[in-house]
């Protein structure tokens, strides 16, 4: 995981309500997607399969990286 600047002001992105595993937030400088604790094991399992690497190589999904949990978590959903 990569440490990044921490921010406390988040806006939930309007299309985020359709995401059952988390939410997408904008802090004015970057877009951050949270993964709900209840989906954490599923996320880890998907990452371990190499699926994201395949999708990234084919440019089916945008590049991303994981960051440490934010000191001030985005608002609960």
C-alpha positions as CSV (number, residue, x, y, z in Angstrom):
1,X,0.0,0.0,0.0
2,X,1.1,3.5,-0.7
3,X,0.8,6.3,1.9
4,X,-0.7,9.5,0.5
5,X,-1.9,12.9,1.7
6,X,-4.8,12.6,4.1
7,X,-7.9,14.7,3.6
8,X,-10.9,15.2,5.8
9,X,-13.4,16.7,3.3
10,X,-15.1,14.1,1.1
11,X,-18.1,14.3,-1.2
12,X,-19.8,11.1,-2.2
13,X,-19.8,10.9,-6.0
14,X,-23.4,10.8,-7.3
15,X,-23.1,7.5,-9.2
16,X,-21.7,5.7,-6.1
17,X,-25.1,4.6,-4.8
18,X,-25.0,1.6,-7.1
19,X,-21.9,0.1,-5.6
20,X,-22.9,-2.6,-3.0
21,X,-19.3,-3.1,-1.8
22,X,-18.2,0.5,-1.1
23,X,-18.5,4.1,-2.1
24,X,-16.7,6.5,-4.3
25,X,-15.6,9.8,-2.8
26,X,-14.0,13.0,-4.2
27,X,-11.8,15.1,-1.9
28,X,-11.2,17.8,-4.5
29,X,-7.8,16.4,-5.5
30,X,-8.4,12.7,-6.2
31,X,-11.1,10.1,-6.4
32,X,-11.0,7.5,-3.6
33,X,-13.1,4.3,-3.5
34,X,-13.7,2.7,-0.2
35,X,-14.2,-1.0,0.3
36,X,-16.7,-1.8,3.0
37,X,-15.3,-4.1,5.8
38,X,-17.9,-6.7,4.9
39,X,-16.4,-6.9,1.4
40,X,-12.7,-6.9,2.4
41,X,-12.2,-10.6,2.1
42,X,-13.8,-10.7,-1.3
43,X,-11.6,-7.8,-2.5
44,X,-8.5,-9.6,-1.2
45,X,-9.5,-12.8,-2.9
46,X,-10.1,-11.1,-6.3
47,X,-6.7,-9.3,-6.0
48,X,-5.0,-12.6,-5.3
49,X,-6.4,-14.3,-8.5
50,X,-4.6,-11.8,-10.7
51,X,-7.8,-10.8,-12.4
52,X,-7.0,-7.1,-12.0
53,X,-3.6,-7.5,-13.6
54,X,-5.3,-9.1,-16.6
55,X,-8.0,-6.5,-16.9
56,X,-5.4,-3.7,-16.5
57,X,-3.2,-5.2,-19.2
58,X,-6.1,-5.3,-21.6
59,X,-7.1,-1.7,-20.5
60,X,-10.5,-2.9,-19.5
61,X,-10.2,-1.0,-16.2
62,X,-8.3,2.1,-15.2
63,X,-5.0,1.8,-13.2
64,X,-5.3,2.1,-9.5
65,X,-3.4,1.5,-6.3
66,X,-4.4,0.7,-2.7
67,X,-3.7,3.2,0.0
68,X,-3.6,2.9,3.8
69,X,-6.9,3.7,5.5
70,X,-7.4,7.4,5.9
71,X,-7.0,8.9,9.3
72,X,-10.4,10.5,8.9
73,X,-12.5,7.9,7.2
74,X,-15.0,9.0,4.6
75,X,-18.5,9.5,6.0
76,X,-20.5,6.3,6.7
77,X,-23.0,5.2,4.1
